[in-house]
């Protein structure tokens, strides 16, 4: 990758390197409007540099790049992972092996907690309803599977609160085995977590919707009753409005912070496809759960955790 670039703006020519951007010819034009361009960590170019926090800073910059990159328009949406492959290969030096369709194995539970940016920030929404891509791009649990800008519910909550799920296995099927950072044609994520049936609550606000837990739930012959009347509806951010007609829905809690902020996945049964080798039930992501409404329920004794496969 080039360490220097020429930037053609509407009013001047700029030379950009890793440390600064310089207007050619001494022009005073500044097109950043107060925005600080993202710079790759120095340690990616020189691993010998001393930096005890390099993993944390590199991970934060990777996420910043995803937020910026995911909002850009591509001529071919299927090239989303292809265009990012060079950067992913560079970041692997810091984030370690295990690149999984835009996510990293070492931070996988945290990486799963993404949502569509226009769902969170309605002031910047275009009002255009995004539709599910016609061509396969990535597994539903990857941010690359959605058309549009994404952000993260929490920049990195791995070190705070309680982890409510365990990653048992995660694999992707590459389009070309010689391109480990390239496009994928399938993927599987297996979690051990709670599987909580829920239903739409019928209320909406801006980009979010609400669900409530079913009054009586059965998980592997274990029956428990939730205090549904005492619970506020739980806020979820759906990836595509087309899914609001779904009837079979489940919540999979992933992480609960010390302030009771809860993060999880909203899922449904996946349709049978060529990537599924067995007849067992598999699921796909519908959206992200992000709320505090479950804290009174979670304190009453958690249901058993089961294996859940998402594609």
Secondary structure as the mmCIF struct_conf table of DSSP 4:
data_model
#
loop_
_struct_conf.conf_type_id
_struct_conf.id
_struct_conf.beg_label_comp_id
_struct_conf.beg_label_asym_id
_struct_conf.beg_label_seq_id
_struct_conf.end_label_comp_id
_struct_conf.end_label_asym_id
_struct_conf.end_label_seq_id
BEND BEND1 UNK A 3 UNK A 3
STRN STRN1 UNK A 5 UNK A 8
BEND BEND2 UNK A 10 UNK A 11
STRN STRN2 UNK A 13 UNK A 16
BEND BEND3 UNK A 18 UNK A 19
STRN STRN3 UNK A 21 UNK A 23
HELX_RH_3T_P HELX_RH_3T_P1 UNK A 24 UNK A 26
BEND BEND4 UNK A 32 UNK A 32
TURN_TY1_P TURN_TY1_P1 UNK A 33 UNK A 34
HELX_RH_AL_P HELX_RH_AL_P1 UNK A 42 UNK A 45
TURN_TY1_P TURN_TY1_P2 UNK A 47 UNK A 48
BEND BEND5 UNK A 49 UNK A 49
TURN_TY1_P TURN_TY1_P3 UNK A 52 UNK A 53
HELX_RH_AL_P HELX_RH_AL_P2 UNK A 54 UNK A 70
TURN_TY1_P TURN_TY1_P4 UNK A 71 UNK A 71
BEND BEND6 UNK A 72 UNK A 72
BEND BEND7 UNK A 75 UNK A 76
HELX_RH_3T_P HELX_RH_3T_P2 UNK A 77 UNK A 79
HELX_RH_AL_P HELX_RH_AL_P3 UNK A 80 UNK A 95
BEND BEND8 UNK A 97 UNK A 97
STRN STRN4 UNK A 99 UNK A 100
TURN_TY1_P TURN_TY1_P5 UNK A 101 UNK A 102
STRN STRN5 UNK A 103 UNK A 104
HELX_RH_3T_P HELX_RH_3T_P3 UNK A 105 UNK A 107
HELX_RH_AL_P HELX_RH_AL_P4 UNK A 108 UNK A 111
TURN_TY1_P TURN_TY1_P6 UNK A 112 UNK A 112
STRN STRN6 UNK A 114 UNK A 116
HELX_RH_AL_P HELX_RH_AL_P5 UNK A 117 UNK A 120
HELX_RH_3T_P HELX_RH_3T_P4 UNK A 122 UNK A 124
HELX_LH_PP_P HELX_LH_PP_P1 UNK A 128 UNK A 130
BEND BEND9 UNK A 134 UNK A 135
BEND BEND10 UNK A 138 UNK A 138
TURN_TY1_P TURN_TY1_P7 UNK A 140 UNK A 141
BEND BEND11 UNK A 142 UNK A 142
HELX_RH_3T_P HELX_RH_3T_P5 UNK A 143 UNK A 145
BEND BEND12 UNK A 146 UNK A 148
STRN STRN7 UNK A 150 UNK A 152
BEND BEND13 UNK A 153 UNK A 155
TURN_TY1_P TURN_TY1_P8 UNK A 158 UNK A 159
BEND BEND14 UNK A 160 UNK A 161
STRN STRN8 UNK A 162 UNK A 163
STRN STRN9 UNK A 166 UNK A 174
BEND BEND15 UNK A 175 UNK A 176
TURN_TY1_P TURN_TY1_P9 UNK A 177 UNK A 178
TURN_TY1_P TURN_TY1_P10 UNK A 180 UNK A 181
BEND BEND16 UNK A 182 UNK A 182
STRN STRN10 UNK A 184 UNK A 193
STRN STRN11 UNK A 196 UNK A 205
TURN_TY1_P TURN_TY1_P11 UNK A 206 UNK A 207
STRN STRN12 UNK A 208 UNK A 213
BEND BEND17 UNK A 215 UNK A 215
STRN STRN13 UNK A 216 UNK A 219
TURN_TY1_P TURN_TY1_P12 UNK A 220 UNK A 221
STRN STRN14 UNK A 222 UNK A 225
HELX_RH_3T_P HELX_RH_3T_P6 UNK A 228 UNK A 230
BEND BEND18 UNK A 231 UNK A 231
HELX_LH_PP_P HELX_LH_PP_P2 UNK A 232 UNK A 233
STRN STRN15 UNK A 234 UNK A 238
BEND BEND19 UNK A 239 UNK A 239
HELX_RH_3T_P HELX_RH_3T_P7 UNK A 241 UNK A 245
STRN STRN16 UNK A 249 UNK A 256
TURN_TY1_P TURN_TY1_P13 UNK A 258 UNK A 259
STRN STRN17 UNK A 262 UNK A 269
HELX_LH_PP_P HELX_LH_PP_P3 UNK A 270 UNK A 272
TURN_TY1_P TURN_TY1_P14 UNK A 274 UNK A 275
BEND BEND20 UNK A 278 UNK A 280
STRN STRN18 UNK A 283 UNK A 291
BEND BEND21 UNK A 292 UNK A 292
TURN_TY1_P TURN_TY1_P15 UNK A 293 UNK A 294
HELX_RH_AL_P HELX_RH_AL_P6 UNK A 295 UNK A 298
TURN_TY1_P TURN_TY1_P16 UNK A 299 UNK A 300
HELX_LH_PP_P HELX_LH_PP_P4 UNK A 302 UNK A 305
STRN STRN19 UNK A 306 UNK A 310
#
